[in-house]
Amino acid sequence: MQSRIYVSLLAVFLVFFALFSNASGASVPYKKKVQVQAFENPPGWIGTYNPGTLVSNLLKQKLQQLENVALVKFVNQGSNGASDRKGDVISSTSAQIVISGKIIRYRPALPINLESTQSEKRISRSAEVKIEFKIYQGQTRRMVEGIVLSESSKDGEFPLGYSQSSLNLDSPDFRKTFMGRALSRIADKVMPDIVDYLDQVPLDGQVIAVEKEKEQMIINVGQRSGVEVRDEFVVYSVDVNFPDPLYQEDIGDRLTKLGVVRVINVQEGFSEAVIMAGGDFVKGNLVRSKKSKPLLKILKKAR
């Protein structure tokens, strides 16, 4: 009996050891470079603060807590946010994934006026928001997923913007406002979709230098992205907006395999890799991990 218990406990230990050490062939998950670019303000917005900025900063706070994200700073150069391929494309970036979007509906709680009717008072003590979240592939700048979510709040204490502290995401006053609570809930709603998407895609990067005499190259993913020595990447050239020759319409992005490289030296933000096969590599080529290093399921459930 005791021997059976011992064997069972040993089996459980081995399962947990495998999960935490090498379940996916790696000790740590890959961290994809993610950038949050500007969200568009709601149509006709003339308020004293910027709702799009609040949404962007709230998402950054959430993303910083994830094990499979390496956040890339976004410097706004005056763009009013991202849009799909029919309009202005997202800003140039080294990030693998870009998250942006627009606020479709935004009705914050309004200060109660002493002369307000009962109907107006009921409206003023609630907030509603509807946001379209867009996920873009950073190198091709193609939108790969769109999510539209709505949220409302009637359990706040103050209207957003009633004080400067209410606009500070780190202040308790923000979480006491009607709109602050609605925005926090909608951010919580979208995070599982973002986590799952990031976990499903391989790690991507770019070639930033080719050293032909050494038969090596430098790629822009390193320790920050969870890259380790001996990791292998497939190198591709990318033709963006590949056209259908019959109907002259965009049918996707064409990836042409050029070869395979293996990492031999890892630094914080980049890695050196030896060329294993192929050639004709140039700066800007896409590199994509051969192995998947997903988050452990036990970590996902802990959230």
C-alpha angles and dihedrals in degrees: 000000000000091000090054091051090048091051091048093050091047091051091051090049092051092050092052091045090053092048095052100036112035114349093130098029093268140077095227134029121252112260113218118215106246128186127190110210128190120303117218116248117241116276112280095006112167101162126135094251135047114251092187091058091049091053092048093049093046091054091049090055091052094045093051088065095056123101094216098051133088104187117222117206117244120214109200110225096188099283117142091225139281129310136179127274092281091067138023113334124229120278119274111272145164090225120114093215128031122195120200139130144143140275107243098182128015123174112164123192112271127220111265114250117214089229093050120124120239090257092053091048091054091051093047093056096062139058134209132194136176120189135182111214117200127196116202132189102240101218099043093031089220120148107240101175138018126193126185117197135174131200138173137190134204097162101077129111104213139021116260110261096028087123136008091250091057088066092053110097090206094053123093086226091069091057090049094060123092094235092040089060093045092051092047091052094048090050090051089051095054098043097079090055091050092047092050093046093050091048093053099050122075121243111274130194140152137253107249098177138010118208101194096177090058094037087235140115139197120233126194098238121087143139092330088061095046095254116159136190112279094027110139128218133192114225120219138180112223127217106194119210094014104200129227102237091210101049102016095231132133108264099173142283117310116223117197116194112232102172149294131279133190124214114242101167130028127200129177098272104012144028137215115228133188118227109246099175141354133027147210089091118167137180110281098033115142118250118198127188116249092209129055118228103188127180113270111259090234089061092050093051090050089067 
